[in-house]
Every structure is written in C-alpha cells, then in structure tokens.
Amino acid sequence: MSQEALAGKVGISVTHMSHIETGNTKLSLPVLSKIAEELSVGADALLSDEPRPDKPTLSLEVREILDSFEVDELPVAIEVLRALRDAMAKRRG
C-alpha cells in the first residue's frame, strides 16, 4: 500500500505520514491504532525493531502447517485458507 493510500485511509496528511515514517513527529495512539488496523498488523509489530519475516519464510511456514494435516483434513484446511484469503481481500478493498 502506498504512503498516500495509507494516509488517506487513516485520515491524516501524506506529509504527516511521512513524518511518522521518518520519526520526525510524535504518533498518537489513535493514529497508531488506525495504521495497524489498515495494515492488518498489531501495533506491537509497528513498534518493534525486529524485522518482519519475508514472504518466502512465511510461505514455508504455511507449507509446514499444511504438511502436518492428514490427507482427508486438507480439503477443510484449504477451505479455511480460501475463506481467509477472501476476507482479507474484501478488507483491503
């Protein structure tokens, strides 16, 4: 998501969003909460110095979870993943 799009969804100016990203302004809790909600992450993830795992790492974890299911359980797991994908896509707009 672009800085402009996120700023618009959060209800702040692009300049303010830029200042937040560069640490040149204070961040209010309501704005932090809105940013976290729009990015579908917890506020702790935004405040952490720990790097977020990349897509290949996360994909591997999903694969490992799927591999733990019995064959007859996989259709249900896939159905749940599809529902989650659709819900996330709808939320993103």
VMD Tcl script that builds the backbone (N, CA, C; Angstrom):
set m [mol new atoms 279]
animate dup $m
set s [atomselect $m all]
$s set {name element resname resid chain x y z} {
  {N N MET 1 A 0.855 -1.164 0.000}
  {CA C MET 1 A 0.000 0.000 0.000}
  {C C MET 1 A 0.908 1.236 0.000}
  {N N SER 2 A 0.561 2.199 -0.798}
  {CA C SER 2 A 1.369 3.414 -0.883}
  {C C SER 2 A 1.167 4.280 0.362}
  {N N GLN 3 A 2.126 5.148 0.581}
  {CA C GLN 3 A 2.048 6.089 1.689}
  {C C GLN 3 A 0.803 6.964 1.553}
  {N N GLU 4 A 0.513 7.368 0.323}
  {CA C GLU 4 A -0.649 8.216 0.061}
  {C C GLU 4 A -1.949 7.487 0.398}
  {N N ALA 5 A -2.042 6.232 -0.041}
  {CA C ALA 5 A -3.261 5.455 0.210}
  {C C ALA 5 A -3.460 5.225 1.704}
  {N N LEU 6 A -2.390 4.871 2.396}
  {CA C LEU 6 A -2.494 4.625 3.834}
  {C C LEU 6 A -2.876 5.905 4.575}
  {N N ALA 7 A -2.253 7.001 4.217}
  {CA C ALA 7 A -2.588 8.279 4.858}
  {C C ALA 7 A -4.065 8.596 4.671}
  {N N GLY 8 A -4.573 8.380 3.462}
  {CA C GLY 8 A -5.984 8.641 3.196}
  {C C GLY 8 A -6.900 7.766 4.022}
  {N N LYS 9 A -6.566 6.480 4.135}
  {CA C LYS 9 A -7.406 5.561 4.903}
  {C C LYS 9 A -7.368 5.875 6.395}
  {N N VAL 10 A -6.219 6.350 6.855}
  {CA C VAL 10 A -6.063 6.661 8.278}
  {C C VAL 10 A -6.650 8.030 8.609}
  {N N GLY 11 A -6.747 8.892 7.603}
  {CA C GLY 11 A -7.311 10.218 7.822}
  {C C GLY 11 A -6.292 11.266 8.225}
  {N N ILE 12 A -5.060 11.096 7.739}
  {CA C ILE 12 A -4.015 12.081 8.009}
  {C C ILE 12 A -3.395 12.513 6.686}
  {N N SER 13 A -2.620 13.581 6.725}
  {CA C SER 13 A -1.981 14.060 5.500}
  {C C SER 13 A -0.798 13.168 5.132}
  {N N VAL 14 A -0.443 13.200 3.865}
  {CA C VAL 14 A 0.721 12.447 3.401}
  {C C VAL 14 A 1.984 12.969 4.092}
  {N N THR 15 A 2.050 14.263 4.294}
  {CA C THR 15 A 3.202 14.854 4.983}
  {C C THR 15 A 3.320 14.307 6.399}
  {N N HIS 16 A 2.191 14.241 7.102}
  {CA C HIS 16 A 2.212 13.700 8.470}
  {C C HIS 16 A 2.635 12.233 8.451}
  {N N MET 17 A 2.128 11.459 7.485}
  {CA C MET 17 A 2.511 10.050 7.371}
  {C C MET 17 A 4.013 9.934 7.127}
  {N N SER 18 A 4.545 10.788 6.274}
  {CA C SER 18 A 5.981 10.782 6.005}
  {C C SER 18 A 6.775 11.089 7.266}
  {N N HIS 19 A 6.305 12.047 8.038}
  {CA C HIS 19 A 6.985 12.403 9.286}
  {C C HIS 19 A 6.917 11.258 10.295}
  {N N ILE 20 A 5.818 10.533 10.307}
  {CA C ILE 20 A 5.702 9.364 11.190}
  {C C ILE 20 A 6.727 8.318 10.781}
  {N N GLU 21 A 6.802 8.037 9.487}
  {CA C GLU 21 A 7.725 7.006 8.995}
  {C C GLU 21 A 9.184 7.347 9.268}
  {N N THR 22 A 9.514 8.619 9.216}
  {CA C THR 22 A 10.906 9.024 9.431}
  {C C THR 22 A 11.216 9.356 10.885}
  {N N GLY 23 A 10.201 9.280 11.748}
  {CA C GLY 23 A 10.398 9.554 13.162}
  {C C GLY 23 A 10.526 11.030 13.481}
  {N N ASN 24 A 10.029 11.870 12.591}
  {CA C ASN 24 A 10.133 13.317 12.787}
  {C C ASN 24 A 8.912 13.937 13.451}
  {N N THR 25 A 8.013 13.126 13.948}
  {CA C THR 25 A 6.842 13.633 14.652}
  {C C THR 25 A 6.403 12.607 15.674}
  {N N LYS 26 A 5.638 13.051 16.635}
  {CA C LYS 26 A 5.074 12.132 17.618}
  {C C LYS 26 A 3.856 11.457 17.012}
  {N N LEU 27 A 3.607 10.260 17.455}
  {CA C LEU 27 A 2.498 9.460 16.945}
  {C C LEU 27 A 1.471 9.267 18.051}
  {N N SER 28 A 0.240 9.662 17.796}
  {CA C SER 28 A -0.814 9.473 18.798}
  {C C SER 28 A -1.281 8.021 18.779}
  {N N LEU 29 A -1.806 7.570 19.892}
  {CA C LEU 29 A -2.319 6.200 19.966}
  {C C LEU 29 A -3.465 5.952 18.992}
  {N N PRO 30 A -4.406 6.887 18.830}
  {CA C PRO 30 A -5.472 6.640 17.853}
  {C C PRO 30 A -4.944 6.469 16.427}
  {N N VAL 31 A -3.953 7.268 16.047}
  {CA C VAL 31 A -3.388 7.140 14.697}
  {C C VAL 31 A -2.629 5.823 14.580}
  {N N LEU 32 A -1.861 5.459 15.599}
  {CA C LEU 32 A -1.158 4.175 15.598}
  {C C LEU 32 A -2.151 3.037 15.431}
  {N N SER 33 A -3.240 3.091 16.158}
  {CA C SER 33 A -4.270 2.060 16.083}
  {C C SER 33 A -4.865 1.972 14.681}
  {N N LYS 34 A -5.142 3.121 14.069}
  {CA C LYS 34 A -5.713 3.132 12.717}
  {C C LYS 34 A -4.727 2.585 11.693}
  {N N ILE 35 A -3.456 2.946 11.826}
  {CA C ILE 35 A -2.439 2.437 10.901}
  {C C ILE 35 A -2.336 0.922 11.028}
  {N N ALA 36 A -2.264 0.430 12.256}
  {CA C ALA 36 A -2.175 -1.015 12.478}
  {C C ALA 36 A -3.388 -1.726 11.898}
  {N N GLU 37 A -4.564 -1.164 12.100}
  {CA C GLU 37 A -5.791 -1.768 11.575}
  {C C GLU 37 A -5.762 -1.822 10.052}
  {N N GLU 38 A -5.365 -0.740 9.412}
  {CA C GLU 38 A -5.325 -0.700 7.948}
  {C C GLU 38 A -4.289 -1.660 7.377}
  {N N LEU 39 A -3.199 -1.877 8.108}
  {CA C LEU 39 A -2.153 -2.787 7.644}
  {C C LEU 39 A -2.378 -4.221 8.111}
  {N N SER 40 A -3.446 -4.426 8.876}
  {CA C SER 40 A -3.785 -5.759 9.403}
  {C C SER 40 A -2.641 -6.357 10.221}
  {N N VAL 41 A -2.049 -5.528 11.066}
  {CA C VAL 41 A -0.999 -5.989 11.974}
  {C C VAL 41 A -1.279 -5.422 13.359}
  {N N GLY 42 A -0.645 -5.991 14.350}
  {CA C GLY 42 A -0.756 -5.448 15.690}
  {C C GLY 42 A 0.131 -4.222 15.833}
  {N N ALA 43 A -0.233 -3.344 16.732}
  {CA C ALA 43 A 0.584 -2.154 16.976}
  {C C ALA 43 A 1.993 -2.549 17.395}
  {N N ASP 44 A 2.122 -3.677 18.090}
  {CA C ASP 44 A 3.444 -4.127 18.520}
  {C C ASP 44 A 4.359 -4.396 17.334}
  {N N ALA 45 A 3.799 -4.881 16.229}
  {CA C ALA 45 A 4.608 -5.133 15.035}
  {C C ALA 45 A 5.145 -3.830 14.451}
  {N N LEU 46 A 4.366 -2.766 14.561}
  {CA C LEU 46 A 4.806 -1.477 14.038}
  {C C LEU 46 A 5.872 -0.837 14.920}
  {N N LEU 47 A 5.844 -1.148 16.195}
  {CA C LEU 47 A 6.769 -0.532 17.142}
  {C C LEU 47 A 8.028 -1.357 17.373}
  {N N SER 48 A 8.041 -2.576 16.893}
  {CA C SER 48 A 9.147 -3.492 17.136}
  {C C SER 48 A 10.337 -3.192 16.231}
  {N N ASP 49 A 11.517 -3.400 16.764}
  {CA C ASP 49 A 12.736 -3.291 15.963}
  {C C ASP 49 A 13.044 -4.593 15.231}
  {N N GLU 50 A 12.305 -5.645 15.562}
  {CA C GLU 50 A 12.513 -6.933 14.914}
  {C C GLU 50 A 11.999 -6.874 13.481}
  {N N PRO 51 A 12.772 -7.376 12.534}
  {CA C PRO 51 A 12.291 -7.374 11.145}
  {C C PRO 51 A 11.137 -8.345 10.961}
  {N N ARG 52 A 10.223 -7.976 10.079}
  {CA C ARG 52 A 9.112 -8.873 9.763}
  {C C ARG 52 A 9.625 -9.974 8.850}
  {N N PRO 53 A 9.139 -11.200 9.047}
  {CA C PRO 53 A 9.559 -12.279 8.148}
  {C C PRO 53 A 9.141 -11.965 6.713}
  {N N ASP 54 A 9.951 -12.415 5.752}
  {CA C ASP 54 A 9.615 -12.175 4.357}
  {C C ASP 54 A 8.630 -13.229 3.854}
  {N N LYS 55 A 8.090 -12.997 2.664}
  {CA C LYS 55 A 7.059 -13.876 2.121}
  {C C LYS 55 A 7.547 -15.315 1.951}
  {N N PRO 56 A 8.756 -15.556 1.420}
  {CA C PRO 56 A 9.203 -16.952 1.308}
  {C C PRO 56 A 9.261 -17.673 2.656}
  {N N THR 57 A 9.688 -16.975 3.696}
  {CA C THR 57 A 9.748 -17.581 5.029}
  {C C THR 57 A 8.348 -17.912 5.531}
  {N N LEU 58 A 7.427 -16.980 5.353}
  {CA C LEU 58 A 6.051 -17.215 5.788}
  {C C LEU 58 A 5.391 -18.307 4.956}
  {N N SER 59 A 5.667 -18.330 3.658}
  {CA C SER 59 A 5.104 -19.371 2.790}
  {C C SER 59 A 5.594 -20.748 3.212}
  {N N LEU 60 A 6.855 -20.832 3.597}
  {CA C LEU 60 A 7.403 -22.097 4.072}
  {C C LEU 60 A 6.694 -22.540 5.345}
  {N N GLU 61 A 6.421 -21.607 6.230}
  {CA C GLU 61 A 5.713 -21.947 7.467}
  {C C GLU 61 A 4.305 -22.447 7.167}
  {N N VAL 62 A 3.615 -21.786 6.231}
  {CA C VAL 62 A 2.275 -22.239 5.838}
  {C C VAL 62 A 2.361 -23.647 5.266}
  {N N ARG 63 A 3.361 -23.901 4.434}
  {CA C ARG 63 A 3.540 -25.233 3.840}
  {C C ARG 63 A 3.773 -26.286 4.930}
  {N N GLU 64 A 4.584 -25.951 5.913}
  {CA C GLU 64 A 4.850 -26.885 7.009}
  {C C GLU 64 A 3.575 -27.188 7.790}
  {N N ILE 65 A 2.750 -26.179 7.987}
  {CA C ILE 65 A 1.479 -26.396 8.681}
  {C C ILE 65 A 0.586 -27.304 7.852}
  {N N LEU 66 A 0.485 -27.030 6.554}
  {CA C LEU 66 A -0.346 -27.869 5.680}
  {C C LEU 66 A 0.168 -29.303 5.645}
  {N N ASP 67 A 1.479 -29.473 5.654}
  {CA C ASP 67 A 2.057 -30.818 5.643}
  {C C ASP 67 A 1.731 -31.598 6.910}
  {N N SER 68 A 1.367 -30.903 7.981}
  {CA C SER 68 A 1.053 -31.588 9.232}
  {C C SER 68 A -0.349 -32.201 9.241}
  {N N PHE 69 A -1.192 -31.826 8.264}
  {CA C PHE 69 A -2.548 -32.366 8.195}
  {C C PHE 69 A -2.561 -33.735 7.526}
  {N N GLU 70 A -3.541 -34.546 7.915}
  {CA C GLU 70 A -3.790 -35.799 7.208}
  {C C GLU 70 A -4.433 -35.457 5.866}
  {N N VAL 71 A -4.330 -36.362 4.904}
  {CA C VAL 71 A -4.859 -36.110 3.557}
  {C C VAL 71 A -6.339 -35.761 3.600}
  {N N ASP 72 A -7.113 -36.467 4.429}
  {CA C ASP 72 A -8.557 -36.209 4.478}
  {C C ASP 72 A -8.893 -34.883 5.172}
  {N N GLU 73 A -7.923 -34.275 5.871}
  {CA C GLU 73 A -8.142 -32.987 6.526}
  {C C GLU 73 A -7.801 -31.800 5.617}
  {N N LEU 74 A -7.038 -32.059 4.571}
  {CA C LEU 74 A -6.583 -30.970 3.701}
  {C C LEU 74 A -7.704 -30.187 3.030}
  {N N PRO 75 A -8.783 -30.830 2.545}
  {CA C PRO 75 A -9.849 -30.025 1.936}
  {C C PRO 75 A -10.433 -28.981 2.896}
  {N N VAL 76 A -10.569 -29.334 4.154}
  {CA C VAL 76 A -11.089 -28.377 5.138}
  {C C VAL 76 A -10.073 -27.254 5.359}
  {N N ALA 77 A -8.801 -27.608 5.470}
  {CA C ALA 77 A -7.758 -26.596 5.650}
  {C C ALA 77 A -7.726 -25.636 4.463}
  {N N ILE 78 A -7.856 -26.168 3.267}
  {CA C ILE 78 A -7.859 -25.332 2.064}
  {C C ILE 78 A -9.083 -24.430 2.048}
  {N N GLU 79 A -10.213 -24.966 2.455}
  {CA C GLU 79 A -11.439 -24.158 2.510}
  {C C GLU 79 A -11.274 -22.989 3.489}
  {N N VAL 80 A -10.663 -23.257 4.626}
  {CA C VAL 80 A -10.426 -22.205 5.615}
  {C C VAL 80 A -9.464 -21.153 5.049}
  {N N LEU 81 A -8.408 -21.598 4.385}
  {CA C LEU 81 A -7.458 -20.653 3.787}
  {C C LEU 81 A -8.114 -19.798 2.711}
  {N N ARG 82 A -8.965 -20.397 1.899}
  {CA C ARG 82 A -9.673 -19.632 0.869}
  {C C ARG 82 A -10.595 -18.590 1.501}
  {N N ALA 83 A -11.297 -18.983 2.556}
  {CA C ALA 83 A -12.183 -18.040 3.244}
  {C C ALA 83 A -11.371 -16.893 3.844}
  {N N LEU 84 A -10.223 -17.216 4.413}
  {CA C LEU 84 A -9.346 -16.190 4.974}
  {C C LEU 84 A -8.835 -15.260 3.880}
  {N N ARG 85 A -8.406 -15.836 2.755}
  {CA C ARG 85 A -7.933 -15.021 1.627}
  {C C ARG 85 A -9.019 -14.071 1.146}
  {N N ASP 86 A -10.233 -14.593 0.992}
  {CA C ASP 86 A -11.344 -13.770 0.510}
  {C C ASP 86 A -11.692 -12.658 1.499}
  {N N ALA 87 A -11.673 -12.984 2.794}
  {CA C ALA 87 A -11.972 -11.977 3.815}
  {C C ALA 87 A -10.906 -10.884 3.834}
  {N N MET 88 A -9.646 -11.273 3.690}
  {CA C MET 88 A -8.561 -10.287 3.669}
  {C C MET 88 A -8.649 -9.413 2.420}
  {N N ALA 89 A -8.977 -10.013 1.284}
  {CA C ALA 89 A -9.113 -9.239 0.044}
  {C C ALA 89 A -10.258 -8.241 0.164}
  {N N LYS 90 A -11.350 -8.674 0.769}
  {CA C LYS 90 A -12.501 -7.783 0.952}
  {C C LYS 90 A -12.135 -6.632 1.883}
  {N N ARG 91 A -11.383 -6.940 2.919}
  {CA C ARG 91 A -10.980 -5.916 3.881}
  {C C ARG 91 A -10.047 -4.888 3.246}
  {N N ARG 92 A -9.172 -5.372 2.350}
  {CA C ARG 92 A -8.256 -4.459 1.656}
  {C C ARG 92 A -8.999 -3.574 0.672}
  {N N GLY 93 A -10.150 -4.054 0.234}
  {CA C GLY 93 A -10.968 -3.264 -0.691}
  {C C GLY 93 A -10.613 -3.523 -2.064}
}
mol reanalyze $m
mol bondsrecalc $m
mol representation Tube
mol addrep $m
